[in-house]
Structures are given as structure tokens and as C-alpha cells.
Amino acid sequence: MSFRHFRAQLAVIFARFKYFMSGHPPNPSVLNLFPEITQEDSIRTWCGNAVVAENVGYARRGKILRVVHSKSNNGKNHEDIMFEVQLDGQTSWILTDRSAGGRNSTLSPSPSPSNSRTDLGVSSSSNTAYDRIVVPAFGKHDAILLWINDDPVTACSLKIHSNVSFSLADLAGLLPLVAAQATNYNPFAKQCYWYARAVYESIKRKYPSEETRGDAYDRRGKHAKLLPVPCKVSENELKLIQGAWLTRIEEIARVETISQVISRLKSFIDPH
């Protein structure tokens, strides 16, 4: 067992012990950034669930602190985006990426989670894309690394300014819009590179932030054999995403929480 795997497993075991000692039973029906086990779901399902009345209040409280664009370090030539989220004084990490092959989402670990990280070298044709969210056990960054069986290298990152409000609900509005720009996975154009870059650049344009370039910056969007020229997102695509995102944020802002609905009903029933 590598040191990375041992460190990740130790972090999850410690978090699980702390969780059980707290006496709070798990509730899988509720949006949760600190699940007992790592959860994976399609962005359409997860983001849709994040902005319904039952969960939108929770999603609004989650503040995105940092956005990290990473490149695989295990030879798969894969790229993803990780988000550092702060909620009620706790910090969690979540991951989003694109792979080949549409599949049914799952809220429990698949037999080989890391297999969903597509290697461009073995994906030679277009098919339905699988755009997902991974929420690691207890929000631990190490649990993501264990799930994807990788320790990605940072290409670049955005530290969102502290006075800027960028919520998990806002993010839930963005990701399905990026996916909708290209529903099919194409290894030469609409692959994980395109998806990660579209998410990253959309956030960079909208929210004031401080950007840091990492060791893999010059290699992002590139594949040594298939894509020696970096894959990029067109200006038109980014404009379409931005416009639709602003509209979606306004729609989400109008969603009432359960407590607001109950309060309104009480006022209607008993206006005094």
C-alpha cells in the first residue's frame, strides 16, 4: 500500500470515528457535504437536488473558497476541478470531471471508482459524456484521492476574494449549463480538458479572485499523442454559459426553503 493510500484511509477512519462519537445518524436523503461514505452522482442529479426547497438553504450557506484545476499524475492524462467549500465553520472538498460513457449515477461506491477517469488514449470515439460530482467521505480531500486512485498535480487555482459571495447553490447552477454545451464526449474536442476549462474559466470571469499557476499549468488541455495543441473553450461558448448562468442564479434565488414555505403557509392560515 502506498503512503498516499495509507494517509487517505487513516484520514477517513479518524473522521468516521469522530462522526460516530458525535451521535448524528446519517441521512442520505438530504444534501450533505460530509457524508459517511464517498458519494458519486451525475451533475444533473446532484445539482438539481441541491436547489430544491429541501436543500437550497444548505446549498446557499456553502461558500466556495477555492477552485483548483488539476491534471492527473497517474498516467491517465485526465483533468478535473476540485472545490474547497466552507459550511457552518467546516471545510469540505468536492470534485467534478468529465469521462466517456453515459452511466447511471450512484450514491454508493462503485466497485472501481477510478475507472471512470477516462484516458484519452483508450477513448477513440464520441459517445454520451458522464459529467459527475464526487463528494468525499466526511469532506476529506484525501478521500477524493483515494476514490480516484490518483494524486493530481495543480495546473492553476482561484482563491475567491473573501468579500465575494460564491455559494454552492451558484455552482449547482453552473455545472449543468457547461455540460449542456456538449452532451457528447469527444476525445479530440469535448473531453475532460474542455469540461474542466469551461468550468474554471466561467468562474474566473464571474467572480473576483486571485489566480495561482501550478506545476502543470503549461500542460493543461494537452495530450502528448492526441492533443499536442491545448484544447480550449471558445469565446462564444463562454458567453453563452455566462448568460445562461446569470439567468439560472436568478431562478435559484427565487426558490423558497422549506422553512420559508411553512412560514408563508402559517401566515396564510393565521394572518394574525
N, C-alpha and C positions, 0 to 999 in steps of 0.2 A: 504494500500500500504506500502510495506517495505521500509526502509530507502535506501536500495540498489537500488530499482526500482526508487524511487524519485530522487536520486542522478544521476542515469543514464539518466533519462528523462530530468532533468534540464540541464545536460551537452550537450545533443543533441539539445535541444531548443536554448541554448545560441549559439552553433556552427551554427545552421541553420540561426539565426538572423544575425550573423557575415558574413555568406556566402552571404546572400541576399544583405546585405549592400555593399558587395564588387563589386556587379554588374556583376559577372561572371555567365552566364547561364550554367546549367548542360549539358553535352554532353555524353550520355550513350554509344555511340559507341566507345569511347576512354577509354583505361585503366586508372583507376582513384583510387588512394588510399584515396581520400577524398570525397566519393560520398554523395549526399544529403540524400539518404536513405541507410540503410544497404543492402548489396548485398550478395547473396549466389550463388555459382556456383560449378560445379564439377571441380576437379583439372585438368582433361583432357582439358576441355573447357577453363578454366581461364588461365592455364599455357600456353596452345597453343596460346591463344590470346596475352599473354604477350610478346611473342618472334617473332611476325610478324613485318614486316617493319614499320607499322604504330605506333607500341607501344614499340619496343625493345629499342629505345633510352631512353624512360621514365623508362623502367624497369632497364636499366643499371645504371641510376642515383640514383635509390633507393638503399640505403645501409642498410643491416641488422645489427642492433646494438646488439640485444639481442634475445635469443631463450629461451622460457620458457615452460617447460614440467609440465603440471598441472593435478591434479586429482579432479574429481567432488566433490562438497561439498553439493549436494542436494539429496544424497542417490541413485543416478543412477549408481555409480561405473564406471563412464566414465572417459577417459583421452584424452587430446588434447595437441596441441602445439600452442603457440602464438609467434608471431614475432613482435619485435619493429623495425620499418623501418623509416629511415630518408630520406627525399626527399626535395631538394631545401629549406633547413632550417626548414622544418616542420616535425613533428613526427606523424606516423600513426601506428596502430596495425592491424594485420590480424591473423586469426585463421585457422588452418587446423585440421581435425579429420576424423575418420572413423566410419561409422554406418552401420547397416544391411539394406538390401533392396535397390537395384538399383532404381534410380528415375531420372526423367528429371530435369535438372538444371533450376534455375530461377534467374533472375536478379531483382526480386522484392520480398518483404517479403511474405512468405507463411503464411497461417492462424495460424499455430502453429510451429514456428521455432524450439522451444526447443524440439519438439517431435522427431527430427532427431538425438538426442543424445541417442543412444541405451543403454538400461540397459541389461547387460548380463543375468540377472535373467529371462528376458522375451524373450530372443533370444536363442532358443534351437536348431536351425538347421542352416546349411550352406546355404547361398544364395549370390547373387551378392552384393558386397560391394559398399557403397556410400562414396567415399572419396571427401571431399569438401574443398572449401576456403570460408571464411566469411570475407568480408571487411566491417567494421562498418561505420555507418553514420559519416562523417567528420573525420574518422580515430580514433574516440574516443574509448579508452579501455572500458569505462563504457557502450558504446553502444553494445559491444560484450556481456557483462554480461547480458544486457537486452535481447538481441536476444536469448541467450542460456538459459536464466532463471536460472542462476547459478552464483556462486562466487567461482571458483575453487581455491584449495589450491596448492601452488607451491611444486612440487616434487624436481625439480632441474632446474637450468638455466645456460646458457652460455652467458657470456659477450664477444663478439668478440673483439679481440685486435684492437685498433684504427688504426693501420698501415696495417690492413688486408682488402683486397677488397672482400667483400661477397655481391653481388648485388641481387636485386630482380630477375633479369634475371637468375642468377645462381640457385636461389631457384626454379624458374619455370622449370629449367632443372631437378632438383632432384625429386620433388614430384610425377610426373607421373611414374618415374622409380621405386619408392618404391611401388606404387600401382600395377604396373605390376608384381611384385614378387608374389602377391597373389590377384587375381581379385575377389575371393570369400571370403565372410565374414564367419569366423568360430568362434563361441563363445569360443572355447577351445584353439585356436591356432592363427588364423589370424584376430583378432578383433582390437578394438581401442587401446589396450595396445601394441600389436605388431606394429601397424602402427606408433603410437607416438614414440615408442622406436627406430624404424628403422630410422625415420626422424632425431631424436635427435642424435643418435649415428653416423649416417652418417656425419652430420655436425660437430660433435665433433672430428671425425677422420681427417677431411679435413682442418678445419680452426682453427688456434691457438686461444685459448680463456681461460677465467677464469671461472671455474665452481663453482657454489654455490649450496649447498644442502638445500632443504626446509623441512618444517614440514611433508610433505607426501612422503619423499624420500623412506622410508622403506616400504611404501605401494604401490609403483608404480608397475604396472603389476600384482597386486593381486586382487582377489575377494574372500571375506570371505567364500563363499559357493562353488563356482565353481572352483576357481583357488587359493588355499592356497599357492601353489608354484608359484613364479613370472613367468609370460610369458616373454620370452627373444627372441632376434633375433640371428639366428645362424651366426657363423663366415663366413660361405660360402655365406650366403645371403648378408652380409655387403660387402664382397669382390666383389660380382657381381654388387652390386649397385654402389660401388666406381668406378669400371672400366667403367661401362656404363655412369656414371655421368661425368667423365673426357672427354669422347668422346662427350657427349651432350654439354658440356660447349664449347668445340672447335667448334662444329657446330653452336651454337648460336652466338659465337664471329664473325662468318663469315657473319651473317645476316646484310644486309645493311639497314640503316634507310631510310625513305622517302627522307630526305634532301640529303643524300649521293647518292641515285638513281637519283634524279633530277640533282644534280651537275655533275654526270657522264654523263647523257644524254646531258646536255648543252655542256660539253666538247667534246662529240662526234659530236654534231650538229655543234658547232662552236669552233674548236680546237684553234682558235686564241683568 
